[in-house]
């Protein structure tokens, strides 16, 4: 959840409510399950909520305090780490401020829309049907709230599966598991949550005195509105269901630019980075960190790196099938 979703997970799962987990008259139809997931996508952005959540990945547990508000068309979020190194992230619309008090550094960047549960916000119920099977697993109780557990299973080896516990009243996901077969790769779970009608502006102010901290600003990826240049790259033979969603460039040095492409199947997202070879330490071949897989190789004077919370076969296929536009045209002829 990286994305977004890149993120976060559970310490303990409460037992199912007796007699409700598989009651036929309570089980939603496939159509209503798709509506439920669509509502969950909206709730991630539009609900006011405040709580404690835990995130488990590769055996490491992080605990966070999260405050989220949507008011007058503006989405705001504040995350405070309660374990490990002190850190705080404040998001106001597309502006993300990360505070690292031990280093006395403030990082400011711009994103289109990237919340803690951002992976849920990207869900497309319509496209999901083609490559995933969605099923109802009944009601569960978590953080003193009743939710419905939905399982999203991939139909092929190019994507992971998900289990999502969706609050019956607000439709906010209370728990999200990233699955490979029956193995949980990552988990995110609220252990405490409430839904206030209003949240004060003061709750989105930094909790640290940042006067004198070094401020570092990162330029966001800029989506181009001009024709593709001769040195542009084109995706070919993508894994089934994946489509190019965004294509932009950003400056990383005075004269160095990186092209970034974002691919999605309506649920999972994969990023491809295309940069001049030698700009950074090259990645050759495959690497894995928890649920995240990456594949890199050098093509002539260009380093291609593809990364995402998808199986290794997916990132490798995308990486090996990115070609320069001019060469793609020559091949077609």
N, C-alpha and C positions, 0 to 999 in steps of 0.2 A: 504494500500500500504505500507507496511509494510513493510507490508514488504515494504519487502519490500513494497509496494507499498508499515512496516510497514510501503508513506503517503501524500495527501494535496490539497486544494479546493477553491470554487468560492465565489465572492462577488456579481457578477451581470452577468447575461447571456444575450447576445445581441439577438435581434429578428432574426428570420430566414429570409433569403433572399427571397424576393417576387418572387413567381412563380417557385422556384427551389426545395422546400422542398419535393414535391411529384411528380415531373416530371417523367413520365414513361421512357422517353428516357435517363434520367440521372441516373436512379436507377441501381446500380450494381447487377449482378447476385449473387447467393449464393457463387459460386466459386470465383468470384472476391472479394466478401466481406471477404472470408477466406484469400485470397491473401493480401488484405488490412491490416487485422489484423496481418498477418505474417510479412508484411513490417513494421508495427508499432513496433512490437517486435524488429526488427533489428534496427530501427531508434533510439530507446531508448538508445542503446549502441553505435551506430556508428556516429550519428550526432553531430556537434559542435553547441552548443546553449548557450545563456546567457539570463536570464530573472528574472522576479519577479513572484512568485506564491503564492497562498493562499491555506490554508488547513483548512477545517471545520470539526470538530468532536465533538459531544455532546455539541453543542452550543458554543464551543470555537474556536476562529479564530486565526491562526498563519500565519504570512507572512514571506517569505524567499526569499533571493537572491540566485539563482542557476547558477553555471557556469559548463559546461560540455564539455569535449573534448575527441576525439578519434584520436590518432596520433601514427603511427608506431606500431600498435598493442596494444597500451597501453590506457586503459580507465581511465580518471581522472574526478573528480567531487569535487566541493567546494560548501557547503551550509552555508549561514550566516543568523542567525535569526534576523529579524527586529522588532520583538515584544517579549514581555515577558523577561525572563532571557536571558542575552547575552550568545550565544553559537555558535560554529562553527564546522563543520564537513568537513574534507578533506579526500577524498578517492583517492588512487593511486593504480590501479590494485586491488589486494585483501587486501591491508593494509588500514585500516580506522583509522583516528586520530580525536578524539573528544576533543575540547577545551572548558573548563568551566572556564572562567576568574574570575567569582565571587568566585569560590572555589579554584582557582589557581591549577587546576588539568588538566592533559592531559591523556586521555584514548586511548590506542593503541590496536587494535584488528585485527585479520585476518579473512577475509570472502572469500568464493569462488568467488562470484560476487553479490553485493548487492547495487543497485543504488536507487536513489529516486523513480524512476518509475520501480523498480525491479519487481513488480507484473505483469506489462505489458510484460516485457522481458521473463516471464515464460509461456506466453500464447502458447498453442499448438492448432492451428486451426484444425488439423486432429482429435484430441481427443475431441475437443469442440463440434463437431457435434453430438456426441452420447448423451450428457447430457444437451446441451443448444440449444436454437433456436436463430439464428443470423438474424437480420433484419436491413434494411437501413431506416434511419429516415430523410434523405435528408441533404442538406447543411445548415450550420450555420456560422455566422461570430463572431469571438472572437479575442480580442487583435489585431484588424485590419488585421486578416488573415481569409481565407476561409477554412473551414474544413468540413468533412463529419461525421455525427453523426451515430454511430452504436450501436444498442441495443443488448445485450446478455442476454437472459432470460433463467432461469433454467427450466428444464423439471420436476423437483421433489423438495421436501422440504429439500434436503441435501446440498443445495448451494445457494448463493446469486446471484443476477443479476448485470449487469454492463451497463453503458452507457459511450461510449468513443467518444470524438470528435477528429478526426484524421486530421491533417493538409494536405491539398490537394497536396502541393508541396513537403514537406519533409517527410511526413508520421509520424511525431512525434505526439503523443497524446497531445493535448492542454488542454484537460479537461477529468477527469475520475470521474464518480459517482459510488459508491457502493450502490446497491439497494436491498430492501426487499419489494417485491410486487411493489407498486408505491411510497414507502417511500425511500427517500435518507438518507442513514446512514452516509456516509462520502463523501466528495467532495474534489477534487484537481483541481486547475485551474490556468493556466498562465494568468496574467493580462497584462503582457508585455513580449515580447520575440523577439530576433533577432538571426540570424544564420550566424555568421561570418565565413569567410573561414579559418581563423587561430585565435588562442587564445594564448597569450603570457604566458610563464612559470610563470611570476610574479603573474598572476591572481590566481595561485594555492598555493601561499605562505600564511601562517597564517596572519590574520589581527591584531593579538594581540602579544605583546611581551611576550613570554612564558618562558623566562629565569627565572629559580628558581621555576617553577611550579613543583608540584609532578607528576611523570609519573607512570601510572598504566598500566601494560600490561596484556591483557586477552588472554588466549590460545584458539585457535579456535577448533571447533569440528574436531577430526581426524577420517577420514573414515578408518575402519579396512580392512586390506587385508589378514586377517587370518580366519580360519574356525570359525563358531559360537561356543562360549563356552557353557558349560552346563547351565550356569546361564543367558544365553541370552534370549531375549523375542521375540515372534513371533506374528505378527498381524493376526487375523482370522476374517472372516465375516465383512470385511470393507464395508462402505457405497458404493453404486454403483458408479463405475468409479474411485474411489480412489485407488492409487497404492503406494507402498513403493518406494520412489525415493532416499533416502539417509538413512544410518544407521551408526552412529559413536559414539564415546565416548570422554569425556573430563574430566580432573581432576578439581575438585572444591575445594578440601582440600588436605592435605598431603596424606591421604589414601582414600579419597572419590571420586568416579567416577560417572558421570551421563551419561546414554545412551540417545542419542537423535535420534529420527526417524522423517523423513520428508515425508509426504504423499501429493500427488497432484492428481487432476483429469484433469490436463492439463491447468487449469485456477486458481482455488483456491489452497492454500497450508495450511497444518495443521502440527503442530509440537507436538510430544509426548516426554515427559521427564520421564525417569525411573531412580529413585534414591533410595538409602537406606532410609528407614523410619527414621525420626528424624534428618536427615541432615539439613533440613530447616522446617519452620512452615508448617504443612500439609494443603493441600487444600482438603476439603471434600465436594463433591457434585458440583453443578453448580454455576458459577458466570459469570456476564456479565459486560463489560465495552464498551459502544457504540456498534460497530459492532463486537467486539472481544468477543468470548465465550470461556470459559474454563470449564473443568470438571476434578475433581481429586478424587482419592480414594486410600486407602491403602490395598494392597494384601499381607497378611502375613508380611514380613519384608521389603516390597517395597512400595514406594510412586509413583503412576502413575499420571501424569498431562498432559492433552492434551489441546492445545490452538490453535485458528486460527480465521480468519475472515470468519466464516461459521456459519450456524445456530447451536443452542444448541444441537439439536438431533444428529448432525454429530460428534461433539467432544465426546459426551457421548457414542455413539456406538463404536467409535474407542477405547476409554479408557476402556470400559468394555470387549473388545474383544482382549486385549493384554494379552497373556499367556506365561509362561515360555516354552521354546522350548521342554524340557523333558516332561512337562505335556501335551503339545499339541500332542506329539507323542503317549503318553499313551492313550489320549482320542481317537485318530484316530484308535487305535487298539481295 
